[in-house]
Amino acid sequence: MARFIFITGGVVSSLGKGLMAASLAALLQARGYRVRIRKFDPYLNVDPGTMSPYQHGEVYVTDDGAETDLDLGHYERFTGVPGRQSDNVTTGRIYQTIITRERRGDYLGATVQVIPHVTDAIKAFATAETDDLDFVLCEIGGTVGDIESLPFIESIRQLRNDLGRGQSISIHLTLVPFIAAAGELKTKPTQHSVRELAALGVQPDVLVCRAERPLPDSERAKIALFCNVPKAAVIPALDAPSIYAVPLQYHAEGLDAAVLDAFGISGAPQPNLGRWQEIVDRLENPEGEVTVGVVGKYVGLPDAYKSLNEALVHGGIANRVRVNIRWIDAELFERPESDIAASLEPMHAILVPGAFGERGAEGKIASVRFARERRVPYLGICFGMQMACIEGMRNLGGVADASSTEFGPTPEPVVGLITEWMSADGLQQRSEGGDLGGTMRLGAYTARLDGNSVVASIYGSEEISERHRHRYEVNTAYRERLEKNGLVFSGMSPDGMLPEIVERPDHPWFVGVQFHPELKSKPFDPHPLFKSFIEAAVRQSRLV
């Protein structure tokens, strides 16, 4: 029977619950345990798919097509365990499920209430598909005291009783701020946060204390005394030089040992942390560096491109170089006075990521042209592949009006709305005026590669599976003209209808992909495209 670890946060948001959960899971996994991590989000959206990146950060997509919180990206990158639909649930999805049941008459005339109906639904999500696991980590989004998270806190209170003694623990992540004027770390916010959680019926077994300064032994003892936990279960969490150093840091502070102690588990094998030590060594001791320009739309918020940022770091780890990322607002290149060359000439590689809408599109097209003409390594992801095709038609194919129907009616729809496609579940159909939420081409799809292509040599395979999140596709009616001008369609869907990859074989490195390879990259298993892309950037750095 799986043991459950419930993770809550207090005092302020953005303390790093997701990173702590991922790190703890990695440490337990390094001891030989089977783990899975789940995220409960208190907002009323059914999923984050329709939320602005500036509101929520990136939307992480799983193989089975779930649009989820970005923390699931941390979970996958740290454990290698693929996320799935059942690993992220929101208040909106819970209520949608309950209201659907009520409309069907499933409750047989009963009054539908938060307790027991909402809490039972949350508990069902928490415990589903866990029979083959040793530990299930459940991260509760938000901060203790928020009204939105109350049903989730109540659910874990009930679930701890349902599971029985020794089958669950609670970890609470809090802030221990340093007050410069007093020259002291203050434990009172932590005490109040634990009291708030305990008042809701959940007593933490382990406290993780985020702090800017080392937590003195006396302060750990004070927190333990006032919060009713063993001193060994008060774990300092200081800033780390890299997120990939966090598992080693938590292990050094005794987090995984405290968790096993809280479960009463003795004699557990010591963790094998060799791969984490190797990753940190490569990050701290690079043999060179490259600069990659990311020409994007949401560059004001790094979390909007979280997986992309990490995949570039992974490419650097694979090549033992430091990757300096320059976030460049695509709209800057749409101004008459902009100097594209001045911005992009220092770059050893250029990447145009996914996006939605027309804003910034012309700046991205200009960036593609710069990379093509100056022979700078280029990677276009999703929207970035589509802009590469439009740029090719405009500047090499002689079609000045080449555009996308996403931007409005156009006589030359190089990119258009996809209304039907084949999936593992059969034919999928969408309408132009339909709902936005959950209606894109989502999740893992197979692509077949040209055996003589650059990408086939990069992957070492002629068939791949990658994750998608888009509703527009490159129009194959333009394939012949694009290929005539050097942009080869080197990857297609199995039925040959949907372009998956384009490349320029006569360019040092020029690849556009319709999918999101960054979603499958891990520090200990960098994605082949990012590994090769950074390798090309290293070669470029030696030319300039």
C-alpha positions in Angstrom: 0.0 0.0 0.0 1.4 3.4 -1.0 2.4 5.9 1.7 1.2 9.5 1.2 3.1 12.7 1.8 1.0 15.8 1.9 2.9 19.1 1.2 1.5 22.5 2.1 2.9 26.0 2.1 2.5 28.9 4.5 3.3 32.6 5.1 3.8 33.6 1.4 3.5 32.0 -2.0 6.4 31.1 -4.4 8.5 29.4 -1.7 9.3 26.4 -3.9 6.9 23.7 -2.9 7.0 22.2 -6.3 10.8 22.1 -6.3 10.9 20.7 -2.8 8.4 18.0 -3.7 10.4 17.1 -6.9 13.6 17.0 -4.9 12.2 14.8 -2.2 10.7 12.4 -4.7 14.2 12.2 -6.4 15.8 11.4 -3.1 13.3 8.7 -2.3 13.7 7.4 -5.8 17.5 7.3 -5.4 16.9 5.0 -2.4 15.1 2.6 -4.6 11.5 3.6 -3.9 8.7 4.0 -6.6 7.3 7.5 -6.4 4.6 9.7 -8.0 3.9 13.4 -7.4 0.5 15.0 -7.7 -0.6 18.7 -7.7 -3.9 20.0 -6.4 -4.6 23.6 -7.6 -7.3 25.6 -5.8 -8.3 27.9 -8.7 -11.7 27.5 -10.5 -10.3 27.0 -14.0 -10.8 23.4 -15.1 -7.1 23.5 -16.2 -4.6 26.2 -16.9 -5.0 25.8 -20.7 -6.9 29.0 -21.3 -4.9 31.1 -18.7 -2.4 33.7 -19.8 1.2 32.8 -19.3 1.5 36.0 -17.3 -1.1 34.7 -14.9 0.1 31.2 -14.5 3.4 30.6 -16.3 3.7 27.9 -18.9 1.2 25.2 -19.4 2.9 21.8 -19.1 1.4 19.0 -21.3 1.6 15.3 -20.5 1.7 12.4 -22.9 -2.0 11.7 -22.4 -2.9 15.3 -23.3 -3.5 16.9 -19.9 -2.8 20.7 -19.7 -1.3 21.0 -16.3 0.5 23.2 -13.8 4.2 23.9 -14.6 5.2 22.1 -11.4 4.5 18.8 -13.2 7.5 19.7 -15.4 9.6 19.8 -12.3 8.2 16.5 -11.2 9.1 14.9 -14.5 12.5 16.5 -14.9 13.6 15.4 -11.4 12.2 11.8 -11.4 11.8 10.8 -15.0 8.3 9.6 -14.2 5.9 10.7 -17.0 3.0 12.8 -15.7 -0.6 12.0 -16.6 -4.1 13.4 -16.4 -4.7 12.1 -12.9 -1.6 13.9 -11.5 -3.1 17.5 -11.6 -6.6 18.4 -10.4 -8.1 21.8 -9.9 -11.1 23.0 -7.9 -12.8 23.8 -11.2 -12.3 20.2 -12.4 -13.6 18.8 -9.0 -16.7 21.0 -9.2 -17.3 20.2 -12.9 -17.2 16.5 -12.0 -19.6 16.9 -9.1 -22.1 19.1 -11.0 -22.1 16.6 -14.0 -22.9 13.8 -11.5 -25.6 15.9 -9.9 -27.2 16.6 -13.2 -27.3 12.9 -14.1 -29.0 12.2 -10.8 -26.1 10.2 -9.4 -26.6 11.6 -5.9 -30.2 10.2 -5.7 -31.8 13.4 -4.6 -29.2 14.2 -1.8 -28.1 17.7 -1.0 -24.7 18.2 -2.7 -22.2 19.7 -0.2 -18.6 20.5 0.2 -18.4 17.8 2.9 -18.7 15.0 1.9 -19.1 15.3 -1.8 -16.3 17.7 -2.7 -13.8 16.2 -0.2 -14.7 12.7 -1.3 -13.9 13.7 -4.9 -10.6 15.2 -3.9 -9.7 12.0 -1.9 -10.6 9.9 -4.9 -8.2 11.9 -7.1 -5.5 11.6 -4.5 -5.7 7.8 -4.2 -6.4 6.8 -7.8 -3.9 4.6 -9.6 -1.5 4.3 -6.7 -1.4 0.5 -6.1 2.1 0.0 -7.6 3.8 2.9 -5.7 5.7 3.2 -2.5 5.2 6.9 -2.0 2.7 9.4 -3.4 3.5 13.0 -2.9 0.6 15.4 -3.0 1.4 19.1 -3.3 -1.5 21.5 -2.3 -1.3 24.7 -4.2 -1.7 28.1 -2.6 -1.0 29.2 0.9 -2.5 27.9 4.2 -5.2 30.5 5.1 -6.4 31.0 1.6 -10.2 30.4 1.4 -9.7 28.5 -1.9 -7.5 25.8 -0.4 -9.8 24.9 2.5 -11.5 21.9 0.9 -8.1 20.5 0.0 -6.8 20.9 3.6 -10.0 19.3 4.9 -9.6 16.4 2.4 -6.0 15.6 3.6 -7.2 15.8 7.2 -9.8 13.2 6.4 -7.5 11.1 4.2 -4.9 10.9 7.0 -7.5 9.3 9.2 -8.8 7.1 6.4 -5.3 5.8 5.5 -4.5 4.9 9.1 -1.5 5.3 11.4 1.9 5.3 9.7 0.5 5.6 6.1 0.8 9.4 5.7 2.7 12.4 6.9 2.4 16.2 6.4 5.3 18.5 5.3 4.8 22.2 5.7 7.0 24.7 3.8 7.3 28.1 5.5 9.4 31.3 5.4 11.9 32.3 8.1 12.5 35.9 7.0 15.7 37.9 7.9 14.9 41.3 9.3 17.9 43.5 8.4 17.2 46.2 10.9 17.2 43.7 13.8 19.9 41.5 12.2 17.8 38.5 13.0 16.0 35.6 11.4 12.3 35.6 12.7 10.5 32.4 13.5 7.2 33.9 14.4 5.7 33.7 10.8 6.4 30.0 10.8 4.8 29.5 14.2 1.7 31.3 13.1 1.5 29.3 9.9 1.8 26.0 11.7 -0.9 27.1 14.2 -3.2 28.0 11.3 -2.7 24.6 9.7 -3.1 22.8 13.0 -6.3 24.7 13.6 -7.6 23.0 10.4 -6.8 19.6 11.8 -3.4 19.0 10.1 -0.3 18.8 12.3 2.9 18.9 10.3 5.4 16.1 10.8 8.3 17.9 9.0 8.9 21.6 8.6 10.9 23.0 5.7 12.1 26.5 6.4 13.0 28.8 3.5 15.6 31.3 4.6 18.1 33.7 3.1 20.7 33.0 5.9 21.8 29.8 7.6 19.3 28.7 10.3 21.1 28.6 13.6 20.8 25.5 15.8 19.1 27.6 18.4 16.4 28.8 16.0 15.8 25.2 14.8 15.3 24.2 18.4 12.9 27.1 18.9 10.8 26.2 15.9 10.7 22.6 16.9 9.5 23.5 20.4 6.8 25.9 19.4 5.6 23.9 16.4 5.6 20.5 18.0 7.9 18.7 15.7 11.3 17.0 16.4 14.3 19.2 15.9 15.7 16.8 13.3 12.5 17.4 11.3 13.1 21.2 11.0 14.9 21.4 7.6 16.6 24.6 6.5 16.1 25.4 2.8 18.6 28.0 1.6 19.0 29.3 -2.0 21.0 27.0 -4.2 23.3 27.9 -7.1 21.1 25.7 -9.4 17.8 24.0 -9.0 19.6 20.7 -9.8 21.7 21.2 -6.7 18.6 21.3 -4.5 18.2 17.5 -4.1 21.8 17.3 -2.8 21.2 20.2 -0.6 18.1 18.8 0.9 19.8 15.4 1.5 22.7 17.2 3.3 20.1 18.8 5.6 18.4 15.5 6.3 15.0 15.9 4.5 14.7 12.4 3.2 15.9 10.9 6.5 13.4 13.0 8.4 10.6 11.8 6.1 11.6 8.1 6.6 11.8 8.7 10.3 8.3 10.2 10.4 7.0 7.0 8.7 8.9 4.9 11.2 11.0 3.3 8.4 14.4 2.2 9.5 17.2 0.5 7.6 16.4 2.1 4.3 19.1 1.9 1.7 21.3 5.0 1.3 20.5 7.0 -1.8 22.6 6.7 -4.9 23.1 10.4 -5.8 25.8 9.9 -8.4 23.8 11.3 -11.3 22.9 14.4 -9.4 26.5 14.9 -8.4 27.5 14.6 -12.1 24.9 17.1 -13.2 26.1 19.7 -10.6 29.7 19.1 -11.5 28.9 19.8 -15.2 27.0 22.9 -14.2 29.7 24.3 -11.9 32.7 23.3 -14.1 31.8 24.1 -17.7 34.4 24.0 -20.4 33.0 26.9 -22.3 29.8 29.0 -22.8 27.4 29.9 -25.5 24.7 32.6 -25.9 21.3 31.7 -27.2 18.8 34.4 -28.2 15.2 33.4 -27.5 12.9 35.7 -29.5 9.6 35.3 -27.7 6.3 36.9 -26.8 6.2 36.4 -23.0 9.8 37.2 -22.1 8.7 39.5 -19.3 8.0 36.3 -17.2 10.6 33.6 -17.3 8.1 31.0 -16.0 6.2 31.4 -19.2 9.1 29.4 -20.8 10.1 27.3 -17.8 10.6 24.0 -19.6 12.3 25.7 -22.5 14.8 27.4 -20.2 15.5 24.1 -18.5 15.9 22.2 -21.8 18.5 24.7 -22.9 20.3 24.1 -19.6 20.2 20.4 -20.3 21.7 20.9 -23.7 24.5 22.7 -22.0 24.9 19.9 -19.5 25.2 17.4 -22.3 27.9 19.5 -24.0 29.5 20.6 -20.7 29.0 24.3 -21.5 27.2 27.1 -19.8 24.2 28.4 -21.7 23.6 32.1 -21.4 20.0 32.8 -22.4 19.1 36.2 -23.8 15.3 36.8 -23.7 14.4 39.1 -26.5 10.9 40.6 -27.0 9.8 39.9 -30.6 7.9 43.1 -30.7 11.1 45.1 -30.5 11.9 44.0 -34.0 8.6 45.4 -35.3 9.6 49.0 -34.6 10.9 51.0 -37.5 14.0 52.1 -35.6 14.9 48.5 -34.5 18.3 47.2 -35.3 17.9 43.4 -35.6 21.5 42.8 -36.5 22.8 44.6 -33.4 20.5 42.4 -31.2 21.1 39.0 -32.8 24.7 39.2 -34.1 26.1 38.4 -30.6 24.0 35.2 -30.5 25.6 31.8 -31.2 22.1 30.4 -31.8 18.5 31.7 -32.2 15.3 30.0 -30.9 11.7 31.1 -31.6 9.4 29.3 -29.2 5.7 28.6 -29.2 3.1 31.3 -28.9 -0.5 32.3 -29.8 -1.8 35.3 -31.7 -0.4 37.8 -34.1 1.5 40.1 -31.6 5.2 39.7 -32.2 4.8 37.5 -35.2 6.6 39.9 -37.6 9.5 40.2 -35.2 9.8 36.4 -35.1 9.7 36.2 -38.9 12.5 38.8 -39.1 14.5 36.7 -36.6 14.1 33.6 -38.8 15.3 35.5 -41.8 18.4 36.7 -39.9 19.2 33.1 -38.8 18.8 31.8 -42.3 20.7 34.5 -44.1 23.5 34.8 -41.5 23.7 31.0 -41.1 23.2 31.1 -37.4 21.8 27.8 -35.8 18.1 28.1 -35.6 15.4 26.1 -33.7 11.8 26.9 -34.2 9.3 25.3 -31.8 5.6 25.1 -32.7 4.8 28.8 -33.7 8.6 29.1 -34.5 8.3 26.4 -37.1 5.2 28.1 -38.6 7.0 31.4 -38.8 10.0 29.6 -40.5 7.6 28.4 -43.2 6.0 31.8 -43.7 9.4 33.4 -43.9 10.5 30.9 -46.5 7.5 31.6 -48.7 7.8 35.3 -48.4 11.5 35.8 -48.9 12.4 32.8 -51.1 9.1 31.7 -52.6 8.1 35.1 -53.8 4.7 35.0 -52.0 4.6 38.4 -50.2 1.2 37.7 -48.7 2.2 34.5 -47.1 0.6 34.4 -43.6 -1.4 32.4 -41.1 -5.2 32.3 -40.7 -4.6 32.7 -37.0 -3.9 36.4 -37.8 -7.1 36.8 -39.9 -8.2 36.1 -43.5 -5.3 35.7 -45.9 -5.1 34.8 -49.6 -2.0 32.8 -48.9 -2.7 30.6 -45.8 0.7 28.9 -45.3 -0.5 28.1 -41.8 -4.1 27.3 -41.1 -6.6 26.1 -38.5 -6.6 22.3 -38.1 -10.2 21.0 -37.9 -9.5 17.2 -37.9 -6.7 14.8 -37.2 -6.1 11.2 -36.3 -5.2 10.3 -32.7 -5.0 7.1 -30.7 -8.7 7.6 -29.9 -9.6 7.9 -33.6 -10.6 10.9 -35.6 -10.6 14.2 -33.7 -12.8 17.1 -35.0 -12.9 20.7 -34.0 -14.9 23.8 -35.2 -13.5 27.3 -35.6 -16.1 28.8 -33.2 -15.8 26.0 -30.6 -14.5 26.3 -27.0 -10.9 27.1 -26.5 -10.2 25.0 -23.4 -8.9 21.5 -24.1 -9.7 21.6 -27.8 -6.1 21.8 -29.3 -4.1 18.9 -30.6 -2.7 17.9 -27.2 -0.4 15.2 -26.0 1.9 12.6 -27.5 1.7 11.9 -31.3 4.0 9.8 -33.4 6.0 11.3 -36.3 7.9 9.5 -39.1 11.2 10.9 -40.2 12.9 10.9 -43.5 15.8 8.4 -43.0 18.2 10.7 -44.8 17.3 13.8 -42.8 19.3 15.8 -40.3 16.7 15.1 -37.6 16.8 11.3 -38.2 20.5 11.4 -37.5 19.9 13.6 -34.4 17.3 11.2 -33.0 19.0 8.0 -34.2 15.5 6.8 -35.2 13.0 7.2 -38.0 10.0 7.2 -35.7 9.5 9.4 -32.7 6.8 10.4 -30.2 6.5 14.0 -29.1 4.0 16.2 -27.2 1.9 18.7 -29.0 -0.1 21.8 -28.0 -1.5 23.8 -30.9 -4.5 24.3 -33.1 -2.8 25.6 -36.3 -0.7 23.6 -38.8 1.5 24.3 -41.8 -0.5 23.9 -45.0 0.9 21.0 -47.0 -0.4 22.7 -50.2 2.8 24.8 -49.9 5.1 21.9 -49.4 6.4 21.6 -52.9 7.2 25.3 -53.2 8.9 25.4 -49.8 11.0 22.3 -50.5 12.0 23.8 -53.9 13.5 26.7 -51.9 15.4 24.5 -49.5 13.0 24.0 -46.6 12.5 20.2 -46.5 9.6 18.5 -44.7 11.6 15.8 -43.0 9.0 14.7 -40.4 5.3 13.9 -41.0 2.4 12.4 -39.1 2.0 8.6 -39.9 -0.8 9.3 -42.3 1.3 11.9 -44.2 -1.2 14.7 -43.6 0.4 16.9 -40.9 3.9 18.4 -41.1 5.9 17.7 -37.9 9.4 18.8 -38.8 11.1 21.1 -41.4 14.8 21.6 -41.9 17.3 23.3 -44.2 20.0 20.7 -45.0 22.2 23.3 -46.6 22.3 25.4 -43.4 24.7 24.7 -40.5 21.7 23.9 -38.3 18.1 24.9 -39.1 15.2 22.9 -37.7 11.6 23.7 -37.0 9.3 21.3 -35.1 5.5 21.5 -34.6 5.7 19.8 -31.2 7.3 20.8 -27.9 10.5 18.8 -27.4 11.3 20.8 -24.3 8.6 19.0 -22.4 10.5 15.7 -22.5 14.0 16.9 -21.7 15.6 16.0 -18.4 19.0 17.0 -16.8 20.1 13.3 -16.8 18.6 12.7 -20.2 18.8 15.8 -22.4 16.5 15.9 -25.4 18.4 15.0 -28.6 17.3 18.2 -30.3 18.5 20.5 -27.6 21.7 18.5 -27.2 22.4 18.9 -31.0 21.2 22.6 -31.0 23.7 23.6 -28.3 26.4 21.5 -30.0 25.8 23.6 -33.1 25.9 26.8 -30.9 29.3 25.7 -29.6 30.6 25.3 -33.2 29.2 28.7 -34.1 30.9 30.3 -31.1 34.3 29.1 -32.5 33.5 31.0 -35.8 32.8 34.4 -34.3 
